[in-house]
């Protein structure tokens, strides 16, 4: 046993940590240990099947009772592996009888049910101590670790059972549903069918073989942990390591040419003599700034930067406008479907008297949900009414009645703004010399009457002559909806417009006779209206 | 070197070390929790006996809440320790060794269902046994870890020594070994301690009890004692 070859880190461990280490170690060597356990055990079960096919329970009990015998070989193998000389299953099997020679009888009788079996086994198998020596040794080792060893045995025993049940459940889960109905469970569960029992116990053997390495190695690691604690293996390994390092350094120092070292020594002496100031030997003092730069330089080095490439799936971030697209959302459809389904259930539930209050609440909730649905539908309709109308080609007609403009060309065309007797007012203004106001009033009155009596629409964009043209168009092509225009009126409008344009823009007033003739025509056309 | 420690390096270059807890103590801790839970449920059951059918309903709700939220409550609000874990010195942490968050705790406890399949936590046990850091499926999904809580060690009584400066070239591990030799003076037999001290004879130039007392003096110096 060379402690320095130990394959696990030697440090002080709590008992539970030793058990964990055992699990990890067993995991590493599980295949070999499993085979080494199974190779003696499986043929024995086969032999039992051959000899006593009628008594499967006794056979498996025999196997179970002989566990300590099968456990010793894996323990031997793991002890070799732990100290750096692992053995193959084939060579280890040769040791099967030699490891079982010592104390086998006691192991199978008095100590078979010992709860600390795996913890004690290394003392028998590896230390090969028996009798009084073994008792005192166990006394020392047990002091702190017996609790963990006991719980280890109990836990792994239960794990064996659980795994067996789980395996059976797994088999059951894989039976197709249509066959499950046809299985008669009572004889199966009572164990009346012999081959099922044998199958079940073979499964149990496999589970035992699978769990055994963990049990053995965990117990062994508990033992090792206790010995590390008692004998300071960690200290020994560290001291040996230190010594080895020291020797290596000395060796490498010796390998240097001794002349060179003396030379260097001499040189340094001479330098030391030449340069008297003591600061020469020390490195130049850095200012904090320089130090910071130095630090930054070092931190910029590759050693302090790790580039890692991480790949994985994550959700894309969509812009919110896209998310808010006008669509009936999925959840609404689901919700409505759910609502319809539920309303059926509610009807059924009403029959039950006990849950009447429940159905009342459900009714209220249903009502609320319906209201919510109607509101949201209304909102959606209002929100998208234009699009809906467009899609249905229900283009609303442009409005017929537009408000009559109040002013045209800067003139007030409301009838209320006109004087009662337009013609008299026009003539009075004309005589007074205010020709512009006079003709303006006449034109204004004409437009006003055209708008209100004949329902002309003169937009803001029209010029005076365009208005006159509109009147002419109506006279030439009368439509049925609007009041027709007589040729005389049309003629009058043309004439007045021309005169007004002359006065307004060219400052050429018409003659007085012209004005009075226009007045009389106006009187003819509109004067009777009032 | 096989070990069960779990190491994390922080962005600041600090190595954090925890000791991952394996299946056996975790199963036992779970058993303790199950015991406490059934105790509570029994008490609640007796208290609700008078309540008839409604009592049954309340009891079932309690059972549901206890089953799923008892661990979450303790793990998040009680430093990662359910009463069972506390009994075994275990605690749950995120796998970067930060305290566990609500989300992670929910995930790891809801996924107990997956670990339970096909029966009696068989999947969980197998996953814990095979996983490098003894994580069950819930732990893997939530990126959590069950570790041993670092307990404060009680101060040890040290033998009377006059501190002496250590020889040169002692690395940190060497120093720790020397200190450990000093601290375990009661656990290790005197003969074994001298044997260990003799190993360093080429360095210390001493043998037997002299070597041991010299190493103890050095250990005392390393622990901060000055003569």
Interface residues (C-beta under 8 A of the other chain):
Chain A: X7 X8 X9 X11 X12 X14 X16 X17 X19 X20 X21 X23 X24 X25 X27 X28 X151 X152 X155 X156 X159 X162 X163 X165 X166 X167 X169 X170 X173 X214 X218 X229 X230 X231 X232 X234 X235 X236 X238 X239 X240 X241 X242 X243 X245 X246 X247 X249 X304
Chain B: X1 X2 X3 X4 X5 X13 X19 X20 X21 X22 X23 X24 X25 X27 X28 X88 X89 X118 X119 X120 X121 X122 X125 X129 X130 X134 X148 X169 X170 X171 X173 X174 X176 X177 X180 X181 X184 X187 X188 X192 X193 X196 X199 X200 X202 X203
